[in-house]
Amino acid sequence: MSIWKEESFEDKIYDEVESFFNIHELKEEDETLALDIIDILRDKNILVVEKDDNNYGYLIPLLYASKGKENFKGFLISTATISLQNKLKEEIDKLSKLIDVDIPVTIAKGHVNYVCMKRLEKYLRSHQENKTLNEISRKIEEEMIDKEDYPNISNEIWTNININGESCKKCLYKDECKYYLNRKSWPSAKYVLCTHELLVASLKRKDNPMFKDPSILIVDEASILKEKVSNSYEGYITKNMLKSIINEISYIIGDKELGEEIVNIIETFYDKLGTLIKSKYMSGDNNYKIYSKEVINTLKEDILLLFNSLSNFRKELGFYQKSDDLTYLKKLLKKYTNILYDMIGKGSKHIYYFHFQPNSKNSISIKYGRKDICSLTASLFANNKYGKVFTDSNIVDNDDYKAFIESLGLDKIDDMEIVKEYSLDKSKVKK
């Protein structure tokens, strides 16, 4: 006596994918990957796989899964470049016609890829004769704000009219900015193509992510992901930044004299830093990126003086009435004060270097980045609510797999099995 068992959601996709590959002439390796993608979708594990030129191996099962709307929360595909996003969109459109499925794909890019109406107006006032700017002004009315709408625009013009994020919170156009209106739709989007930078930014915002949890995450060309995670934790402190914060606070509280002493200490410290670097570490070609504990040790007393001065300044602010602007500036000042303490303390969490730009107004930046990038990366992906697939074209043998997995900290994630895919060169088996 046979007992009938209802076919599962994943079993149905298996059947549909196998049928698709029986009909269409595609690579056998693509079918193998497609079936393994379904396993990852079901088991919520991690798959590491060598990348091919096309993306059919993982797109086909995802498109079939999208038909099961009640069982499939959607996909999030992260790419290394915007050009790869566009290629993926073209492949999805092509395969969707073959599979007979229509899904609304959201392409998420960073704000620097869009026109800022406020900055455009300001720049246009001093460049009214520029035909390119006049053309952009006309196209803005047709909601053409993406850099891709202006393929011939020079970098010089674009960097003066794009969204730079510096004054967005107080921008008069914020409620009608097409970029920010589009961005509001991201958390509810079901099928998303984003950049690695946005993926990292979203994963770091655990309580308020940019994108909702999908059923599966694909990280395409993931070898550069560590660099993107590292960049997201980097920061810098310049003389002008610190002085600006102190001066703004002094203006808000109406006590200019309170900040004068600390501004002088900031000036003195950066003068000493500049003199030391120019005399001892600058090369003839003005090489200006210096990693050196010796710099910190030489100026340890000066850093400590600046730290104590900032700490005392912050204590003085406790007597003044709070406001939103003052609260924000105090938070920023606390962050930089903690960084200075970390520089000279034991067990520092950061790597420090000094960035010297001879022609820059700020001249010297104290830059810092986290040491524990592998652990930080692992913590971003330590989520067993959905499967994760990492692809890369540089994986060619088992040593590459091991190095790749360790570089992203995937081996540090508990309760998620890492599955290694067959090489796309069938003579090299990776499992």
Buried (B, 14 or more C-beta within 10 A) or exposed (E): EEEEEEEEBBEBBBEBBEEBBEEEEBBEBBBBBBBBBBBBBBBBBBBBBBBBEEBBBBBBBBBBBBBEEEBBBBBBBBBBEBEBBBBBBEBBEEBBEEBEBEBEBBBBBBBBBBBBBBBBEEBBEEBEEEEBBEBBBEBBEEEBBBBEBBEEBEEEBBEBBBBEEEEBEEBEBEEEBBBBEBBEEBEEBBBBBBBBBBBBBBBBEEEEBBBBEBBBBBBBBBBEBBEBBBEBBEBBBBBBBBBEBBBBBBEBBEBEEBBEEBBEBBEEBBEBBBEBBBEEBBEEEEEBEBEBEEBBEBBEEBBBBBBBBBBEBBEBBEEBEEEEEBEEBBEBBEEBBBBBBBBBEEEBEBBBBBBBEEEEEBBBBBBBBBEEBBEBBBBBBBBBEBBBBBBBEEBBEBEBBEEBBEBBBBEBBEEBEBBBBBBBEEEEEBE
